[in-house]
Amino acid sequence: MRTLLIAGLVAGACYAQEITVKVDGKPFTVFNYGNDAGKPFLAPVRSASGKIVTRRFPMSNEPGESRDHLHHRGLWFSYDDVNGTKLWENDPSYTKPHMGREVVRSADLKEGAKSSTIAAVIEWRDEKGKVLLVENRDMVFAGDAKLRTIDFHITLTAAQDVTLGDTKEGAFAIRLDDAFTERKGMKITDADGRTTMANIWGKRSNWVDYVADLGGEKLGVAMFDNPGNPRYPTYWHARDYGLFALNPFGRNAFDSKQDESEWKIPTGQKIEFRWRVLIHPGDANVAALYSEYTGKR
């Protein structure tokens, strides 16, 4: 175990298969990368006030909590058609064909002046264990009295010729607490002013925000696409039951008027993405916070 003290931010408790991140001594999240899941994930994820915004299941059993989609674990990045390999719907309890795994080769803490970073190398493997893609991922954690942010910088390098097919099942995603459902009064908004899942799912936008009453507190979780990303602005796989995802790889899966996408990455070539996850008070000006984010890109 080791602990990093970073300008009031602590990234501590670094064990063999998890790294715990704290802000000013308060738990923020845990990077989980053990063999009990088909891919690494961050969970639980907390607000500045300490509320857990992610669903607990299937990591733990909470009375009354939803039990669907075992492969929805916290906050993660994966895709379900990588040379035909399924890396999204790949929970170890499943018996689906062509199911691969994301295996963490290394995960290290890095010290910074005002934030902490987990740098991970992750192999995307097919069902026979052959490496398809090597992901280099930096996750930068920061926060203040009201906000929490996680900035992702992801580079995917093809270990062989890779084709990313066209499916809605992906890619950068979080499974939120059941409070973040429309039946419980949650509100979804995107950068273009659309609201409700019916109007936002399958659309392209710079950002999407979910706001709900969580234990008596109005809280929001937003995802920001980055103007420097390929296919910006991204499509949104934004559901009303707690799944919240952006998907730059699918196209026809979201809009039948579009040609089917085949994103080819030749051996040794790379693609790169940057995204931000923001946990904020329900009354925060997300548009202004997005402008601040893009100004720093």
N, C-alpha and C positions, 0 to 999 in steps of 0.2 A: 504493500500500500504506500502511496505517496500523496502529498497534499501540496497544491500550488496556491500561494497567496498572491492575488493579482488585484491591486488597487481596490481592496474591499471585497473583491469577488474571489470565492474559493472554488476551485475545481479539485475535489478531493476523492478519497476512497477509490483508488484505482486498483481493481482486482483483475483476476485472470480473464473474466468474461463480462465485466461491466465497469463503467466509469461513471461516477456520480458527480454532478455539477451543482454547485450552490452559488447563490448571489447574496453577498453580505451575510453569510452564515445560514441562509434560508434555502431549503431544497428547491431546485429548479427542475432538473430532469436526470435521467439515467440512460446512458448508452448501453444497450443490451446486445451482446453478440455471441451468445452461447449456441450450443448445438440443438437446443430445444425449439428453435424457430427456423424457418426456411430462409430468413434474411435478418440483418441487423435492424434495430429500431430504437427509438427514443421513447421511453415511457417509465413512469408517468411524466406528463408535462404540466407544470404549474404556472399560475398567474403570479404577479407580484404580491398579491394578497395571500397567496398560498393555496388557492383553490386548484384542484386537479381538473384540467379541461379535457383530458383524454379519457376514453372508456377504459375501465379496468380489465374487463374480459378480453381475451381468455387467460391473461396472466394471473388473475385472481377471480374469485366468484363473489360478486356483490349482490345481495338480495334485490330482486326486482329489476336488475340490469338486463339489457338485451343480450342474446346469446347467438346472434347470427354472424356469419362471415369470420371464421376462426383465423383467417389470414390477415384480418385487419388488426394490426398490433401497433398502437401508439402512432408514431410519426416515422415514415419509411419512404424508400425510393426503390421501385422495381417496375418490371414490365412483363406482360404475359405473352409476348411473341418475339422471342429473340432466336432467330433461326428455328422457329417452331417450338422452342423451349418455354415452358410456363414458369415464370419467376414471380408472378403476382399471386395467383391462386396456388400457393405451394406450401401450405401448412403441412408439417410432418405427419399429421393425423390423416391426411388425404391419401387416396389411392389413385389419383388421376394419372393418366399416361403423360409422358414428356415433361415431367415435373423436375425442374432444376433447383439449385440452391445458390444463395449468395453467401460466400464464405469469407470471413474477415481474416486476412493474412497478417495484418498488424493494426494496432490502434494506440496512439500516443497522445499525451497531453503536451500542449505548447503554451509557453508563457507569453502574455502580452501586457501592454501598459494598462488598458482599460477593459480587457476582455480575456476570455480563455478559449483555446481552440483544441478540438479533437481532430487529429489527422489520421485517417484510416485508409488502408488499402484493402479493397474488397474484390474477390474474384466471382464473377457471374459464371456459374458452371452448368452444363447440361446434365441430363439424367445419368450419364455415364461418368460424370466427374471431369469432363473436358472443359477447359476454360474458354469461354466465348468472349467475354469482355473483362478488362481490368479497370475497376473504378478507383480513382484517387479522389477522396472526399475530405474537404475541410469543413468543419462545423464550428462557427464562431458564436459564442454565447455571451450575451451582455444584458444589462438591465439597470433600472433605476427604481425609484419609489413607486412608479405606476406601470412601467412597461417591461416586457421581456422580449428579447429578439434572439432568433437563431438564423445566422446567415450561412447558406450552403454554397460551396464552390465545388462543383463536380466535373471531373474529366473522365470520360469513358474512352478507353483505348481498345481497339479490336485485336484480340489475340489470334483471330482467324477472320476470314471474310464473313461479315455479319450483316444480316438483313433484319431490321426492326419492322414487323408487319403492322397492319392497321387494325387496332382494337381499342375499345374504350377502357380496357382493363389495365390501367396505369394512371399515373406513374409516380409523381411526387405527392404523397398523400398523408392525411392524418385522420384517425377515427376518433371523433369527439364524444364527449359525455352525452348521454341520452337527453340531457337538457337542450342540446343543440339540434332539436328536431322541430319541424314546423308544427306538428301536432301539439307541441308544448310551448308554442309561441315564439320560437326562434325566427329571426329575420335574416335573410340572405340579401346582400347588396353587392353589385359589381361596379367597376370603375365607370361604366356607361350609364349608371342610374337604374339598371334593371333590378327587379326584386322577385323573389320566389324561385324555387327550384325549376318550375315549369318554364320560366323565362331565361334562366341563366345556364342550365345544363346544356352542354354542347355548343355554347357560344364562346367567342374569343373576347378576352378582355385583359387589361393590364393587371388587375387585382380583383379578388373576391374576399368578402368579409362576412363572417357569421357572428351574430350577437344574440345572446340568450341570458335568461335569469338563472344563475347557477348558485344555489344555496342562498338566495336573497340578495345576490350581487349581480348587477348587469356587467357582463364580460364579453369581449369579442376576441375572435381568432381570425386573423387575416393572412392570406398568402399573396406575396408580391412576385410577379414575373419581372424579369430584367430586360431592358431595351437591347442589351447586347446579346441576348440569347437567340439561337436559331429559331425560326418560325414564331417570333414575337409578333403580336401577343398570342399567348397559348390558348388552347381549348380547355374548357373546365368540365371535369367529371364531378360536378357538385350535386350531391344528393341531399334529400331532406330527412334522412334517417341517421345522420351523423358522419357519413363518409364525405370527405372534403378533399378533392384532388385536382391537380392540374396535369395536363397530358399533352406534351409537344409532339408526340410520335403519331398518335391517331389523327385521322382527318375524315375519311368517308364514314368512319364509325360514329362521328358526331354530326356530320352534314352530308346527307346522301347525294347532294348536288356536286360534291367534290370528288375528284379522282381518288382511287384507293392509293394510299401511301405505301411505298416501300423505301425505307430509309436505309441506304446501303453504306456500310463503313468498311472499306478495304483493310486488310491486315496491316496493323501498325498505325493506321490513321485514328484521329481523335475527334470527339465532339465535346463541347464544353457548355456548362450551364451554371447560372447563379440564381438563387432564389432566397427570399426572406420569409420567415414565419414570425408574425407579430402577435403577441398576446397583450390585450389592452383593455382599459375601462370601456364600458359600452358607449360612452358619449365622446370618445376620442374622434378627432378629425382624421380619418384614415386617408383621405385624399391628400391632405397636407403631409402626412407621414410618408406616403408613397413618393411625393415630390422630393422630400428630404432624402429618401433612400436612393432615388435615381440620380440625384445631384451628387451623390458620393460614389457612384459606380465607377 
